Amino acid sequence: MTSDIVYALAALVCYGVGDFIYKRAASVGLPAEYFLMGQAWFFCPGIIVYAALTGTLQWSPAAWWGGVAGLFILIGFYNYARALRTGSVSVIAPVFRLNFIVTAALAIALLAEPLTARKLAGFLLALAAGWLLLGGSLEPSTAGPQGARTSLVQVVIATAAAGAANFFHKLGLVGGATPETLLVAQAVVFTGLVTVMTYAMNGTIRPPAGFVAQSAPAALALIAAFLFLLHGMKHGEASIVVPIAQMGFVIAAVLGAVFFKEAWTVRKIGGLGTAVAALLVLAL
């Protein structure tokens, strides 16, 4: 197994754990903007210290792509966290993780990455998985049809923005920036924007009680996930590494069923099974 696939599989696990933490934060009623702000407050100093200690903080013009990615990640993760307030993690997380379709399409169109028969088959299976999952209920029993429609719109916006952010990271890597430097640039932009946004929405940035228990683990999981993802893209094609990494929703779906007692329907199982088939095809 090549190094880029190993990195992608490691990112898959970390993203899956992160998705579960997001749902846990939403289930306890922590507002999305405070959760993301708290996550950023831990993520930003954490990645700066890591990059400094490993000697990988090497600024270059290409690192600005990390800052652009930070803006799109804020759009994506805010809408994702909001969607989880009324949506099932075993449905919302898989749809959100299909953002690799956006990344792969941009990489193939603009970076001349090859479109092979296996890639095409993997993408088609992933789209089929999304269709199956979207055909199920997007909300728990306490939410109405309006809540379901809102969750759908939010997760679609989140998916498009996150896919674009991953592509911007690939542009930074192509330009010679280190993964750690890209993540520092991303974290600085994201932290500044989400703090300002939270203040504008609430008139204060004083976080609610208990936010550390949700935001700190999420930051740790995402630092690891992004590092694995970017190192994988550095060594391999974005149109392969990103799709594999984003399949972490399988882990999130299982954790959601175990800890949140989310129902397993035939359609949901079929969607997850199809997603796993897409993962296997792409990994080959």
N, C-alpha and C positions, 0 to 999 in steps of 0.2 A: 504494500500500500504506500503510495507516494505521500510526501510530507504535506502537500496542500490538502489532501483528503483527510489526513489525520487532524490537521488544524481545523478543518471544516466540521468534522465530527465532534471535536472538543467544543467548538462554538455552539453546535447544536445542543449539547447538554446544558451549557450555561444559559443559552437563550430560553430553553425550556423551563429551567428553574426560575429565571427572571420573569417569565410570563405568569408563573404560578404566584410569585410574590406580588405582581401587579394586581392580580385578582384578589389576593388576600387583603391588600390595602384598600381596594374598592369595596370589598365586603364589609369592612369595619367603618366605612363612611368617610375615609380620609379624602378631602377634596383633591382632585387631580393636580391642580396647580401647586398645592403645598407638598404633595407627594413628590412631584417632579423637582421642585425647588430643593427639597431636602436631599433627594437623590443626587442632584447636581452639587450640593455643598459637600457631599462626601466623595463624589466621583472626581471632581476637579482637583482638589489637593492630592487625592490618592494617585491619580495618573501622573501628576507633575512630580511627585516624590519618586514614583516608580521609574519614570523616564530619566530623572536626574541620577538615581542610584545605579541604573544600568548603563549610563553613558549614551543613551539613545536620543536625548533631546538635542537635536541638531536642526536649527532653524534654516529654512530655505523658502524661496517664493512659492514653491509647490505646496507648502504647508497651509497656505490660505484656503486650499480646497477643503481642508478639515474644518475651517471656520464656516464655509458655505454649507458643509454637511451638518454642522451644528444647528444652523437655522432650520434646515429641513427636518432634522431629527426632533427638534422642539415641536414643530407642526405635527409630525407623525406620532410621537409618543404622547402628546397631550390629547389628541383625538383618540388614540388607542386607550389611554387610561379612562377617558370619558365613556367610551363605548363599553368598557367592562363594568361600568356602574349598573347597566341594565341588561347586559348581554352575558351569555354563558361563555366561560373561558374556553370550553371545549369546542366552541364555534368561532368566537371572536378571534382567539389566538391563531387558529389555523388560517383564517382568512387574512389576518394581518401579516402572517409569515409568508403569504404568497407574494409579498412585495418583491421577491426575487425575480418575478416575471418582468417587472419594470427594469430592474438592474440588468438582467440578461439581455433584454431587448436593446437597451442603450449600449451595452458593451459590444454586442454583435453589430449594431448599426454604425457606431461611431469609432470603435476601437478595432474593428475588423476581426473580432474573435470568430472562429468558424462556427457555423450552424450545422452540426452533424445530425444524422438520423437519430442517434441516441438522445441527443439534447432535445430535438424536436419531440420525440416520444415522451421524454420526461416532462417537458413543458405542458404537453397536451394532457398527460395524466394529472399534473398539478392543477390545471384548469378544471378538469373533471372533478377533482377532489373539492375544489372551491365551490363548484356548482352544487354538488351533493350537500356540502355543509351549509351553504346559503339556503338550501331548500328546507332546512330544519328550523326550529324555533330559535329566534335570536334573543329571546328574553326569558327570564324566569317567570314562574306562574303569576307573580305579583305585578308584572309590568303589562301594560296594554299594547295595542297595535302601534300607537304613536311612539312608544318607547322602542319598539322593534325597528321602526323606520329610522328613528334617530340614531340608534346604534349602527345600523347599516351604513348610513351616510358617513358617520364618524369613522368607521373602520375602513371605508373605501378611501377617504381622504388620507388617513393614517398610512394605508398601504402604499399609495402613490408617493407620498412624501418620503417614507422610509426607503423605498426602492431607489429614488433619486439620490438620497443621501449616500447610499452604498456605492453608487456609481461615481459620485464626487470623490469619495475616498480612493477609488481605483485610479481616478485621474491624478490625485496627489501622489500615489505610489508610482505611477508611470513617470511622473515628473521628478522622481528621485527622493521624495520625502520619506522619512522613516514612519512606520506605523505608530510609534509612540508620540512622535511630534505631531502627526495628524490628529491623534486623540487629544493631545493637549490643546491644540487650536480649537478643536470641536468643543471641548469642555469649557474653555474660557468664553466662547461665544454663547454656548447653550446656557451656562450659569448666569451670565449677565442678562440675557434676554428673559429667562424664566423668572428671575428675581424681580425684574421690572414689571413683567406681566402680572405676577402675583400681587405686587403692590398696587398696580392699577386696578385690579379686580376687587381687592379687599381693603385697600387703604392701609395695609400693614403687611410686614413680612414676618411677623412673629408667628412661628409655626405652632400648630395645635399640639396638645399633649400626646405623647406616644408616637410621634412621627419618626423618631429614630429607629424604632423597632421595625418599621416598614421600609423606610428610605435607605438606611445603611446596608441591609442585605441586598437590596435591589442594585445599589451602586456597585457592590462587590461583584455580584453576578455579571453585571454589564461590563465592568472593566475587563474581566476575564473573557467574556464573549467577544467584545470588540477587538481585544488583542489577538485572540485566536483567529477571528475573521480576517483582520487586516494582514496578519502574517500569512494566512492561507492565500489571500489575493495577491500578496507579493510574490509568492512562489507559483501560483497557478492562475487559471482563467477565472474572471469574475463570474462568467456565465456557468461555471461548474461549482465553484466554492460557495458562492452566495446561496444558490438553491439548496445545497446540502445543509448549510448552517441554519437556514431558516426553517428547516423541518423540525426544529425543537418543539413545535406545537404538539407533536405526538406525546412528548413527556408531559407538557402542560395539561393536555387532555386527560391523561391517566391520573395525574395528581389531582386535577379538578374533580374527577369522578370519585376518587378515594376520599378526599378531604372535604369536598363541598357537596357530595352525594348527587352530582349532576347525572341526569338520566342518560342511558345509552339507548339510542334508537337504531333501527336497522339502517336508516339513511346515514346517520352519523358514523356508525361503524364502517359502512361502505366508503364514506368520504375519507376517513382516516386510513383505511386499508389502501385506497387508491393513492393517497399521499405517500404512504410507505413504498408502494410500487414505484412511484416517481423518484423517490430517493434512491432506490436500488438501481434504477436505470441510469440515473445521473452519476452515481458513484462508480459504475462500471466504465 
